[in-house]
Amino acid sequence: AEKLRAQSERKQEETAFQNEIAEMVDYAEKLARNYDLRVKKAIRKGKLLEECAFPVVIT
């Protein structure tokens, strides 16, 4: 019984970890997508953005 409980607890921790990683990936993709859109708009207007989202995406 103790072994099953430990196994169940490990599985819950693993699932929580996978969910956390998925949320981080989604957030990074959103940052990159928004940055790309802002860059395209700025280029159309003949301007350049000074800030870059990729250092945040990478970390």
mmCIF file as Biopython writes it, N, C-alpha, C and O atoms, coordinates in Angstrom:
data_model
#
loop_
_atom_site.group_PDB
_atom_site.id
_atom_site.type_symbol
_atom_site.label_atom_id
_atom_site.label_alt_id
_atom_site.label_comp_id
_atom_site.label_asym_id
_atom_site.label_entity_id
_atom_site.label_seq_id
_atom_site.pdbx_PDB_ins_code
_atom_site.Cartn_x
_atom_site.Cartn_y
_atom_site.Cartn_z
_atom_site.occupancy
_atom_site.B_iso_or_equiv
_atom_site.auth_seq_id
_atom_site.auth_asym_id
_atom_site.pdbx_PDB_model_num
ATOM 1   N N  . ALA A ? 1  ? 0.835  -1.194 0.000   1.0 0.0 1  A 1 
ATOM 2   C CA . ALA A ? 1  ? 0.000  0.000  0.000   1.0 0.0 1  A 1 
ATOM 3   C C  . ALA A ? 1  ? 0.878  1.255  0.000   1.0 0.0 1  A 1 
ATOM 4   O O  . ALA A ? 1  ? 0.586  2.226  -0.697  1.0 0.0 1  A 1 
ATOM 5   N N  . GLU A ? 2  ? 1.946  1.221  0.784   1.0 0.0 2  A 1 
ATOM 6   C CA . GLU A ? 2  ? 2.846  2.381  0.862   1.0 0.0 2  A 1 
ATOM 7   C C  . GLU A ? 2  ? 3.544  2.610  -0.479  1.0 0.0 2  A 1 
ATOM 8   O O  . GLU A ? 2  ? 3.763  3.747  -0.899  1.0 0.0 2  A 1 
ATOM 9   N N  . LYS A ? 3  ? 3.885  1.507  -1.137  1.0 0.0 3  A 1 
ATOM 10  C CA . LYS A ? 3  ? 4.551  1.601  -2.431  1.0 0.0 3  A 1 
ATOM 11  C C  . LYS A ? 3  ? 3.621  2.227  -3.472  1.0 0.0 3  A 1 
ATOM 12  O O  . LYS A ? 3  ? 4.050  3.051  -4.279  1.0 0.0 3  A 1 
ATOM 13  N N  . LEU A ? 4  ? 2.344  1.831  -3.447  1.0 0.0 4  A 1 
ATOM 14  C CA . LEU A ? 4  ? 1.368  2.399  -4.375  1.0 0.0 4  A 1 
ATOM 15  C C  . LEU A ? 4  ? 1.162  3.889  -4.112  1.0 0.0 4  A 1 
ATOM 16  O O  . LEU A ? 4  ? 1.034  4.681  -5.046  1.0 0.0 4  A 1 
ATOM 17  N N  . ARG A ? 5  ? 1.130  4.259  -2.845  1.0 0.0 5  A 1 
ATOM 18  C CA . ARG A ? 5  ? 0.947  5.663  -2.479  1.0 0.0 5  A 1 
ATOM 19  C C  . ARG A ? 5  ? 2.135  6.498  -2.977  1.0 0.0 5  A 1 
ATOM 20  O O  . ARG A ? 5  ? 1.951  7.592  -3.511  1.0 0.0 5  A 1 
ATOM 21  N N  . ALA A ? 6  ? 3.334  5.980  -2.800  1.0 0.0 6  A 1 
ATOM 22  C CA . ALA A ? 6  ? 4.532  6.683  -3.256  1.0 0.0 6  A 1 
ATOM 23  C C  . ALA A ? 6  ? 4.537  6.808  -4.776  1.0 0.0 6  A 1 
ATOM 24  O O  . ALA A ? 6  ? 4.911  7.845  -5.324  1.0 0.0 6  A 1 
ATOM 25  N N  . GLN A ? 7  ? 4.117  5.743  -5.445  1.0 0.0 7  A 1 
ATOM 26  C CA . GLN A ? 7  ? 4.057  5.758  -6.902  1.0 0.0 7  A 1 
ATOM 27  C C  . GLN A ? 7  ? 3.022  6.779  -7.379  1.0 0.0 7  A 1 
ATOM 28  O O  . GLN A ? 7  ? 3.274  7.523  -8.326  1.0 0.0 7  A 1 
ATOM 29  N N  . SER A ? 8  ? 1.872  6.814  -6.730  1.0 0.0 8  A 1 
ATOM 30  C CA . SER A ? 8  ? 0.827  7.769  -7.079  1.0 0.0 8  A 1 
ATOM 31  C C  . SER A ? 8  ? 1.298  9.202  -6.847  1.0 0.0 8  A 1 
ATOM 32  O O  . SER A ? 8  ? 1.036  10.091 -7.658  1.0 0.0 8  A 1 
ATOM 33  N N  . GLU A ? 9  ? 1.989  9.416  -5.745  1.0 0.0 9  A 1 
ATOM 34  C CA . GLU A ? 9  ? 2.509  10.746 -5.421  1.0 0.0 9  A 1 
ATOM 35  C C  . GLU A ? 9  ? 3.540  11.186 -6.459  1.0 0.0 9  A 1 
ATOM 36  O O  . GLU A ? 9  ? 3.544  12.341 -6.885  1.0 0.0 9  A 1 
ATOM 37  N N  . ARG A ? 10 ? 4.408  10.271 -6.860  1.0 0.0 10 A 1 
ATOM 38  C CA . ARG A ? 10 ? 5.415  10.559 -7.878  1.0 0.0 10 A 1 
ATOM 39  C C  . ARG A ? 10 ? 4.753  10.933 -9.199  1.0 0.0 10 A 1 
ATOM 40  O O  . ARG A ? 10 ? 5.186  11.861 -9.881  1.0 0.0 10 A 1 
ATOM 41  N N  . LYS A ? 11 ? 3.696  10.198 -9.552  1.0 0.0 11 A 1 
ATOM 42  C CA . LYS A ? 11 ? 2.987  10.471 -10.803 1.0 0.0 11 A 1 
ATOM 43  C C  . LYS A ? 11 ? 2.338  11.854 -10.759 1.0 0.0 11 A 1 
ATOM 44  O O  . LYS A ? 11 ? 2.361  12.581 -11.752 1.0 0.0 11 A 1 
ATOM 45  N N  . GLN A ? 12 ? 1.758  12.222 -9.610  1.0 0.0 12 A 1 
ATOM 46  C CA . GLN A ? 12 ? 1.148  13.546 -9.470  1.0 0.0 12 A 1 
ATOM 47  C C  . GLN A ? 12 ? 2.204  14.643 -9.602  1.0 0.0 12 A 1 
ATOM 48  O O  . GLN A ? 12 ? 1.965  15.662 -10.250 1.0 0.0 12 A 1 
ATOM 49  N N  . GLU A ? 13 ? 3.367  14.436 -8.993  1.0 0.0 13 A 1 
ATOM 50  C CA . GLU A ? 13 ? 4.452  15.411 -9.091  1.0 0.0 13 A 1 
ATOM 51  C C  . GLU A ? 13 ? 4.924  15.551 -10.536 1.0 0.0 13 A 1 
ATOM 52  O O  . GLU A ? 13 ? 5.191  16.655 -11.011 1.0 0.0 13 A 1 
ATOM 53  N N  . GLU A ? 14 ? 5.021  14.425 -11.222 1.0 0.0 14 A 1 
ATOM 54  C CA . GLU A ? 14 ? 5.452  14.442 -12.615 1.0 0.0 14 A 1 
ATOM 55  C C  . GLU A ? 14 ? 4.439  15.180 -13.481 1.0 0.0 14 A 1 
ATOM 56  O O  . GLU A ? 14 ? 4.819  15.967 -14.349 1.0 0.0 14 A 1 
ATOM 57  N N  . THR A ? 15 ? 3.165  14.933 -13.252 1.0 0.0 15 A 1 
ATOM 58  C CA . THR A ? 15 ? 2.112  15.608 -14.005 1.0 0.0 15 A 1 
ATOM 59  C C  . THR A ? 15 ? 2.139  17.110 -13.739 1.0 0.0 15 A 1 
ATOM 60  O O  . THR A ? 15 ? 2.002  17.908 -14.667 1.0 0.0 15 A 1 
ATOM 61  N N  . ALA A ? 16 ? 2.314  17.494 -12.486 1.0 0.0 16 A 1 
ATOM 62  C CA . ALA A ? 16 ? 2.388  18.915 -12.140 1.0 0.0 16 A 1 
ATOM 63  C C  . ALA A ? 16 ? 3.593  19.565 -12.818 1.0 0.0 16 A 1 
ATOM 64  O O  . ALA A ? 16 ? 3.498  20.690 -13.309 1.0 0.0 16 A 1 
ATOM 65  N N  . PHE A ? 17 ? 4.722  18.861 -12.847 1.0 0.0 17 A 1 
ATOM 66  C CA . PHE A ? 17 ? 5.929  19.368 -13.488 1.0 0.0 17 A 1 
ATOM 67  C C  . PHE A ? 17 ? 5.711  19.535 -14.992 1.0 0.0 17 A 1 
ATOM 68  O O  . PHE A ? 17 ? 6.120  20.541 -15.571 1.0 0.0 17 A 1 
ATOM 69  N N  . GLN A ? 18 ? 5.073  18.556 -15.621 1.0 0.0 18 A 1 
ATOM 70  C CA . GLN A ? 18 ? 4.786  18.636 -17.053 1.0 0.0 18 A 1 
ATOM 71  C C  . GLN A ? 18 ? 3.857  19.808 -17.353 1.0 0.0 18 A 1 
ATOM 72  O O  . GLN A ? 18 ? 4.041  20.507 -18.350 1.0 0.0 18 A 1 
ATOM 73  N N  . ASN A ? 19 ? 2.861  20.028 -16.496 1.0 0.0 19 A 1 
ATOM 74  C CA . ASN A ? 19 ? 1.948  21.153 -16.679 1.0 0.0 19 A 1 
ATOM 75  C C  . ASN A ? 19 ? 2.682  22.481 -16.545 1.0 0.0 19 A 1 
ATOM 76  O O  . ASN A ? 19 ? 2.430  23.417 -17.304 1.0 0.0 19 A 1 
ATOM 77  N N  . GLU A ? 20 ? 3.586  22.557 -15.582 1.0 0.0 20 A 1 
ATOM 78  C CA . GLU A ? 20 ? 4.366  23.778 -15.376 1.0 0.0 20 A 1 
ATOM 79  C C  . GLU A ? 20 ? 5.230  24.080 -16.601 1.0 0.0 20 A 1 
ATOM 80  O O  . GLU A ? 20 ? 5.318  25.226 -17.042 1.0 0.0 20 A 1 
ATOM 81  N N  . ILE A ? 21 ? 5.857  23.051 -17.139 1.0 0.0 21 A 1 
ATOM 82  C CA . ILE A ? 21 ? 6.683  23.235 -18.337 1.0 0.0 21 A 1 
ATOM 83  C C  . ILE A ? 21 ? 5.818  23.658 -19.518 1.0 0.0 21 A 1 
ATOM 84  O O  . ILE A ? 21 ? 6.204  24.543 -20.281 1.0 0.0 21 A 1 
ATOM 85  N N  . ALA A ? 22 ? 4.656  23.036 -19.675 1.0 0.0 22 A 1 
ATOM 86  C CA . ALA A ? 22 ? 3.757  23.391 -20.772 1.0 0.0 22 A 1 
ATOM 87  C C  . ALA A ? 22 ? 3.326  24.857 -20.668 1.0 0.0 22 A 1 
ATOM 88  O O  . ALA A ? 22 ? 3.260  25.553 -21.681 1.0 0.0 22 A 1 
ATOM 89  N N  . GLU A ? 23 ? 3.037  25.324 -19.465 1.0 0.0 23 A 1 
ATOM 90  C CA . GLU A ? 23 ? 2.659  26.725 -19.267 1.0 0.0 23 A 1 
ATOM 91  C C  . GLU A ? 23 ? 3.816  27.654 -19.624 1.0 0.0 23 A 1 
ATOM 92  O O  . GLU A ? 23 ? 3.607  28.700 -20.238 1.0 0.0 23 A 1 
ATOM 93  N N  . MET A ? 24 ? 5.026  27.277 -19.244 1.0 0.0 24 A 1 
ATOM 94  C CA . MET A ? 24 ? 6.198  28.098 -19.555 1.0 0.0 24 A 1 
ATOM 95  C C  . MET A ? 24 ? 6.429  28.169 -21.065 1.0 0.0 24 A 1 
ATOM 96  O O  . MET A ? 24 ? 6.766  29.227 -21.597 1.0 0.0 24 A 1 
ATOM 97  N N  . VAL A ? 25 ? 6.249  27.051 -21.746 1.0 0.0 25 A 1 
ATOM 98  C CA . VAL A ? 25 ? 6.419  27.013 -23.200 1.0 0.0 25 A 1 
ATOM 99  C C  . VAL A ? 25 ? 5.353  27.868 -23.873 1.0 0.0 25 A 1 
ATOM 100 O O  . VAL A ? 25 ? 5.656  28.624 -24.796 1.0 0.0 25 A 1 
ATOM 101 N N  . ASP A ? 26 ? 4.113  27.754 -23.420 1.0 0.0 26 A 1 
ATOM 102 C CA . ASP A ? 26 ? 3.033  28.565 -23.984 1.0 0.0 26 A 1 
ATOM 103 C C  . ASP A ? 26 ? 3.323  30.053 -23.817 1.0 0.0 26 A 1 
ATOM 104 O O  . ASP A ? 26 ? 3.120  30.840 -24.743 1.0 0.0 26 A 1 
ATOM 105 N N  . TYR A ? 27 ? 3.797  30.433 -22.634 1.0 0.0 27 A 1 
ATOM 106 C CA . TYR A ? 27 ? 4.122  31.835 -22.362 1.0 0.0 27 A 1 
ATOM 107 C C  . TYR A ? 27 ? 5.248  32.314 -23.277 1.0 0.0 27 A 1 
ATOM 108 O O  . TYR A ? 27 ? 5.176  33.411 -23.831 1.0 0.0 27 A 1 
ATOM 109 N N  . ALA A ? 28 ? 6.280  31.501 -23.434 1.0 0.0 28 A 1 
ATOM 110 C CA . ALA A ? 28 ? 7.408  31.861 -24.299 1.0 0.0 28 A 1 
ATOM 111 C C  . ALA A ? 28 ? 6.958  31.999 -25.752 1.0 0.0 28 A 1 
ATOM 112 O O  . ALA A ? 28 ? 7.385  32.920 -26.448 1.0 0.0 28 A 1 
ATOM 113 N N  . GLU A ? 29 ? 6.107  31.097 -26.208 1.0 0.0 29 A 1 
ATOM 114 C CA . GLU A ? 29 ? 5.591  31.179 -27.576 1.0 0.0 29 A 1 
ATOM 115 C C  . GLU A ? 29 ? 4.769  32.445 -27.771 1.0 0.0 29 A 1 
ATOM 116 O O  . GLU A ? 29 ? 4.847  33.091 -28.817 1.0 0.0 29 A 1 
ATOM 117 N N  . LYS A ? 30 ? 3.981  32.796 -26.762 1.0 0.0 30 A 1 
ATOM 118 C CA . LYS A ? 30 ? 3.168  34.012 -26.833 1.0 0.0 30 A 1 
ATOM 119 C C  . LYS A ? 30 ? 4.060  35.246 -26.908 1.0 0.0 30 A 1 
ATOM 120 O O  . LYS A ? 30 ? 3.810  36.144 -27.713 1.0 0.0 30 A 1 
ATOM 121 N N  . LEU A ? 31 ? 5.105  35.299 -26.071 1.0 0.0 31 A 1 
ATOM 122 C CA . LEU A ? 31 ? 6.039  36.429 -26.111 1.0 0.0 31 A 1 
ATOM 123 C C  . LEU A ? 31 ? 6.696  36.547 -27.486 1.0 0.0 31 A 1 
ATOM 124 O O  . LEU A ? 31 ? 6.778  37.641 -28.046 1.0 0.0 31 A 1 
ATOM 125 N N  . ALA A ? 32 ? 7.155  35.441 -28.020 1.0 0.0 32 A 1 
ATOM 126 C CA . ALA A ? 32 ? 7.824  35.447 -29.323 1.0 0.0 32 A 1 
ATOM 127 C C  . ALA A ? 32 ? 6.862  35.874 -30.425 1.0 0.0 32 A 1 
ATOM 128 O O  . ALA A ? 32 ? 7.230  36.658 -31.299 1.0 0.0 32 A 1 
ATOM 129 N N  . ARG A ? 33 ? 5.648  35.370 -30.393 1.0 0.0 33 A 1 
ATOM 130 C CA . ARG A ? 33 ? 4.641  35.711 -31.403 1.0 0.0 33 A 1 
ATOM 131 C C  . ARG A ? 33 ? 4.318  37.209 -31.353 1.0 0.0 33 A 1 
ATOM 132 O O  . ARG A ? 33 ? 4.270  37.875 -32.388 1.0 0.0 33 A 1 
ATOM 133 N N  . ASN A ? 34 ? 4.095  37.734 -30.133 1.0 0.0 34 A 1 
ATOM 134 C CA . ASN A ? 34 ? 3.792  39.157 -29.990 1.0 0.0 34 A 1 
ATOM 135 C C  . ASN A ? 34 ? 4.966  40.024 -30.444 1.0 0.0 34 A 1 
ATOM 136 O O  . ASN A ? 34 ? 4.770  41.060 -31.079 1.0 0.0 34 A 1 
ATOM 137 N N  . TYR A ? 35 ? 6.177  39.600 -30.117 1.0 0.0 35 A 1 
ATOM 138 C CA . TYR A ? 35 ? 7.362  40.345 -30.541 1.0 0.0 35 A 1 
ATOM 139 C C  . TYR A ? 35 ? 7.460  40.368 -32.065 1.0 0.0 35 A 1 
ATOM 140 O O  . TYR A ? 35 ? 7.719  41.417 -32.656 1.0 0.0 35 A 1 
ATOM 141 N N  . ASP A ? 36 ? 7.255  39.224 -32.696 1.0 0.0 36 A 1 
ATOM 142 C CA . ASP A ? 36 ? 7.315  39.164 -34.157 1.0 0.0 36 A 1 
ATOM 143 C C  . ASP A ? 36 ? 6.287  40.098 -34.790 1.0 0.0 36 A 1 
ATOM 144 O O  . ASP A ? 36 ? 6.585  40.776 -35.773 1.0 0.0 36 A 1 
ATOM 145 N N  . LEU A ? 37 ? 5.077  40.135 -34.230 1.0 0.0 37 A 1 
ATOM 146 C CA . LEU A ? 37 ? 4.046  41.028 -34.760 1.0 0.0 37 A 1 
ATOM 147 C C  . LEU A ? 37 ? 4.452  42.492 -34.602 1.0 0.0 37 A 1 
ATOM 148 O O  . LEU A ? 37 ? 4.261  43.293 -35.517 1.0 0.0 37 A 1 
ATOM 149 N N  . ARG A ? 38 ? 5.015  42.843 -33.437 1.0 0.0 38 A 1 
ATOM 150 C CA . ARG A ? 38 ? 5.440  44.229 -33.204 1.0 0.0 38 A 1 
ATOM 151 C C  . ARG A ? 38 ? 6.583  44.616 -34.142 1.0 0.0 38 A 1 
ATOM 152 O O  . ARG A ? 38 ? 6.636  45.746 -34.626 1.0 0.0 38 A 1 
ATOM 153 N N  . VAL A ? 39 ? 7.491  43.681 -34.395 1.0 0.0 39 A 1 
ATOM 154 C CA . VAL A ? 39 ? 8.605  43.959 -35.308 1.0 0.0 39 A 1 
ATOM 155 C C  . VAL A ? 39 ? 8.075  44.207 -36.717 1.0 0.0 39 A 1 
ATOM 156 O O  . VAL A ? 39 ? 8.505  45.149 -37.383 1.0 0.0 39 A 1 
ATOM 157 N N  . LYS A ? 40 ? 7.158  43.381 -37.168 1.0 0.0 40 A 1 
ATOM 158 C CA . LYS A ? 40 ? 6.599  43.551 -38.515 1.0 0.0 40 A 1 
ATOM 159 C C  . LYS A ? 40 ? 5.887  44.892 -38.647 1.0 0.0 40 A 1 
ATOM 160 O O  . LYS A ? 40 ? 6.029  45.573 -39.662 1.0 0.0 40 A 1 
ATOM 161 N N  . LYS A ? 41 ? 5.116  45.276 -37.617 1.0 0.0 41 A 1 
ATOM 162 C CA . LYS A ? 41 ? 4.431  46.573 -37.647 1.0 0.0 41 A 1 
ATOM 163 C C  . LYS A ? 41 ? 5.443  47.709 -37.671 1.0 0.0 41 A 1 
ATOM 164 O O  . LYS A ? 41 ? 5.279  48.674 -38.417 1.0 0.0 41 A 1 
ATOM 165 N N  . ALA A ? 42 ? 6.484  47.598 -36.861 1.0 0.0 42 A 1 
ATOM 166 C CA . ALA A ? 42 ? 7.507  48.645 -36.798 1.0 0.0 42 A 1 
ATOM 167 C C  . ALA A ? 42 ? 8.230  48.780 -38.136 1.0 0.0 42 A 1 
ATOM 168 O O  . ALA A ? 42 ? 8.516  49.893 -38.577 1.0 0.0 42 A 1 
ATOM 169 N N  . ILE A ? 43 ? 8.523  47.669 -38.774 1.0 0.0 43 A 1 
ATOM 170 C CA . ILE A ? 43 ? 9.213  47.700 -40.064 1.0 0.0 43 A 1 
ATOM 171 C C  . ILE A ? 43 ? 8.333  48.367 -41.111 1.0 0.0 43 A 1 
ATOM 172 O O  . ILE A ? 43 ? 8.821  49.146 -41.930 1.0 0.0 43 A 1 
ATOM 173 N N  . ARG A ? 44 ? 7.036  48.066 -41.088 1.0 0.0 44 A 1 
ATOM 174 C CA . ARG A ? 44 ? 6.116  48.702 -42.032 1.0 0.0 44 A 1 
ATOM 175 C C  . ARG A ? 44 ? 6.089  50.215 -41.842 1.0 0.0 44 A 1 
ATOM 176 O O  . ARG A ? 44 ? 5.921  50.966 -42.803 1.0 0.0 44 A 1 
ATOM 177 N N  . LYS A ? 45 ? 6.256  50.655 -40.602 1.0 0.0 45 A 1 
ATOM 178 C CA . LYS A ? 45 ? 6.244  52.090 -40.300 1.0 0.0 45 A 1 
ATOM 179 C C  . LYS A ? 45 ? 7.633  52.705 -40.457 1.0 0.0 45 A 1 
ATOM 180 O O  . LYS A ? 45 ? 7.802  53.909 -40.266 1.0 0.0 45 A 1 
ATOM 181 N N  . GLY A ? 46 ? 8.613  51.896 -40.798 1.0 0.0 46 A 1 
ATOM 182 C CA . GLY A ? 46 ? 9.969  52.393 -40.985 1.0 0.0 46 A 1 
ATOM 183 C C  . GLY A ? 46 ? 10.722 52.616 -39.691 1.0 0.0 46 A 1 
ATOM 184 O O  . GLY A ? 46 ? 11.647 53.427 -39.640 1.0 0.0 46 A 1 
ATOM 185 N N  . LYS A ? 47 ? 10.341 51.913 -38.660 1.0 0.0 47 A 1 
ATOM 186 C CA . LYS A ? 47 ? 10.997 52.052 -37.363 1.0 0.0 47 A 1 
ATOM 187 C C  . LYS A ? 47 ? 11.544 50.697 -36.926 1.0 0.0 47 A 1 
ATOM 188 O O  . LYS A ? 47 ? 11.223 49.659 -37.504 1.0 0.0 47 A 1 
ATOM 189 N N  . LEU A ? 48 ? 12.368 50.738 -35.903 1.0 0.0 48 A 1 
ATOM 190 C CA . LEU A ? 48 ? 12.875 49.501 -35.316 1.0 0.0 48 A 1 
ATOM 191 C C  . LEU A ? 48 ? 12.570 49.491 -33.826 1.0 0.0 48 A 1 
ATOM 192 O O  . LEU A ? 48 ? 12.579 50.535 -33.173 1.0 0.0 48 A 1 
ATOM 193 N N  . LEU A ? 49 ? 12.304 48.324 -33.305 1.0 0.0 49 A 1 
ATOM 194 C CA . LEU A ? 49 ? 12.075 48.188 -31.869 1.0 0.0 49 A 1 
ATOM 195 C C  . LEU A ? 49 ? 13.413 48.071 -31.161 1.0 0.0 49 A 1 
ATOM 196 O O  . LEU A ? 49 ? 14.326 47.399 -31.641 1.0 0.0 49 A 1 
ATOM 197 N N  . GLU A ? 50 ? 13.519 48.721 -30.030 1.0 0.0 50 A 1 
ATOM 198 C CA . GLU A ? 50 ? 14.760 48.623 -29.265 1.0 0.0 50 A 1 
ATOM 199 C C  . GLU A ? 50 ? 14.760 47.411 -28.348 1.0 0.0 50 A 1 
ATOM 200 O O  . GLU A ? 50 ? 15.810 46.824 -28.083 1.0 0.0 50 A 1 
ATOM 201 N N  . GLU A ? 51 ? 13.578 47.036 -27.865 1.0 0.0 51 A 1 
ATOM 202 C CA . GLU A ? 51 ? 13.522 45.907 -26.942 1.0 0.0 51 A 1 
ATOM 203 C C  . GLU A ? 51 ? 13.382 44.603 -27.719 1.0 0.0 51 A 1 
ATOM 204 O O  . GLU A ? 51 ? 12.808 44.566 -28.807 1.0 0.0 51 A 1 
ATOM 205 N N  . CYS A ? 52 ? 13.905 43.560 -27.150 1.0 0.0 52 A 1 
ATOM 206 C CA . CYS A ? 52 ? 13.827 42.243 -27.768 1.0 0.0 52 A 1 
ATOM 207 C C  . CYS A ? 52 ? 13.278 41.258 -26.744 1.0 0.0 52 A 1 
ATOM 208 O O  . CYS A ? 52 ? 13.728 41.239 -25.599 1.0 0.0 52 A 1 
ATOM 209 N N  . ALA A ? 53 ? 12.320 40.448 -27.144 1.0 0.0 53 A 1 
ATOM 210 C CA . ALA A ? 53 ? 11.670 39.514 -26.225 1.0 0.0 53 A 1 
ATOM 211 C C  . ALA A ? 53 ? 12.470 38.229 -26.035 1.0 0.0 53 A 1 
ATOM 212 O O  . ALA A ? 53 ? 12.208 37.477 -25.096 1.0 0.0 53 A 1 
ATOM 213 N N  . PHE A ? 54 ? 13.422 37.969 -26.892 1.0 0.0 54 A 1 
ATOM 214 C CA . PHE A ? 54 ? 14.074 36.666 -26.861 1.0 0.0 54 A 1 
ATOM 215 C C  . PHE A ? 54 ? 14.901 36.373 -25.609 1.0 0.0 54 A 1 
ATOM 216 O O  . PHE A ? 54 ? 14.944 35.214 -25.196 1.0 0.0 54 A 1 
ATOM 217 N N  . PRO A ? 55 ? 15.562 37.355 -24.979 1.0 0.0 55 A 1 
ATOM 218 C CA . PRO A ? 55 ? 16.228 37.018 -23.710 1.0 0.0 55 A 1 
ATOM 219 C C  . PRO A ? 55 ? 15.243 36.508 -22.650 1.0 0.0 55 A 1 
ATOM 220 O O  . PRO A ? 55 ? 15.584 35.635 -21.852 1.0 0.0 55 A 1 
ATOM 221 N N  . VAL A ? 56 ? 14.032 37.051 -22.647 1.0 0.0 56 A 1 
ATOM 222 C CA . VAL A ? 56 ? 13.011 36.587 -21.700 1.0 0.0 56 A 1 
ATOM 223 C C  . VAL A ? 56 ? 12.525 35.206 -22.095 1.0 0.0 56 A 1 
ATOM 224 O O  . VAL A ? 56 ? 12.303 34.351 -21.237 1.0 0.0 56 A 1 
ATOM 225 N N  . VAL A ? 57 ? 12.359 34.984 -23.394 1.0 0.0 57 A 1 
ATOM 226 C CA . VAL A ? 57 ? 11.878 33.691 -23.889 1.0 0.0 57 A 1 
ATOM 227 C C  . VAL A ? 57 ? 12.875 32.592 -23.550 1.0 0.0 57 A 1 
ATOM 228 O O  . VAL A ? 57 ? 12.481 31.488 -23.175 1.0 0.0 57 A 1 
ATOM 229 N N  . ILE A ? 58 ? 14.153 32.889 -23.681 1.0 0.0 58 A 1 
ATOM 230 C CA . ILE A ? 58 ? 15.190 31.879 -23.461 1.0 0.0 58 A 1 
ATOM 231 C C  . ILE A ? 58 ? 15.323 31.510 -21.991 1.0 0.0 58 A 1 
ATOM 232 O O  . ILE A ? 58 ? 15.575 30.352 -21.661 1.0 0.0 58 A 1 
ATOM 233 N N  . THR A ? 59 ? 15.155 32.488 -21.108 1.0 0.0 59 A 1 
ATOM 234 C CA . THR A ? 59 ? 15.341 32.206 -19.681 1.0 0.0 59 A 1 
ATOM 235 C C  . THR A ? 59 ? 14.117 31.708 -19.057 1.0 0.0 59 A 1 
ATOM 236 O O  . THR A ? 59 ? 14.106 31.423 -17.859 1.0 0.0 59 A 1 
#
